[in-house]
């Protein structure tokens, strides 16, 4: 078993919130062999950079009186590590290896990291996605944003969602909009638009159901026969929840939700 298989069995990891289990697409979970030339003692340049970045994080955490063997210790632990969060957020901008950056993002995929959402947003904007490892890291950062985001972060997250240059890495971002309060109207408009953007549809459908947006029922019905099974299932689940919510009741949110 490789270290990747041990750290990330089947490409599945928990977002540490409400028992929600996030599944990475298969295309994002396969570790690619480094293509750089072999260096001293058989290590590639990529291996050397990965070890350097991981060692830098270990040293920074040691100054905060937190001892780990590597960043994935925090990903895989059930113990609290709230004292480590400011260090992890600071290291996002200093870490170059995508494998280690992904580890940082996964360790920050907790609600208690909400204060560090701005750093996560900057990391998402600045992370390339030209290789499988980079795409996996960027997806993980987007997933962390979806869990940690505050209402004040909603406008910036909407901008990320609407920027198709970020590709499928935006997949989990709509989940953050489900907690919108002050920016509820803007969030609903962005989620309804996201129903036309295939990578975003499952998370957008779930968010619209959570926000109890009655006006989403009809576009969701149109998606219930989509060729993609994940989209069909997400649309159907959202419809069931909304129809259970409204049934024969009056539309209590006709002004803000239509």
Secondary structure, 3 states (H helix, E strand, C coil): CCHHHHHCHHHEEECCCCCCEEECCHHHCCCCCCCCCECHHHCEHHHHHHHHHHHHHHHHHHHCCCCCCCCHHHHHCCCCCHHHHHHHHHHHCCCCCHHHHHHHHHHCCCHHHHHHHHHHHHHHHHCCCCCHHHHHHHHHHHHHHHHHCCHHHHHHHHHHHHCHHHHHHHCCCHHHHCCCCCCHHHHHHHHHHHCCCHHHHHHHHHHHHHCCCHHHHHHHHHHCCCCCHHHHHHHHHHHHHHHHHHCCCCCCCHHHHC
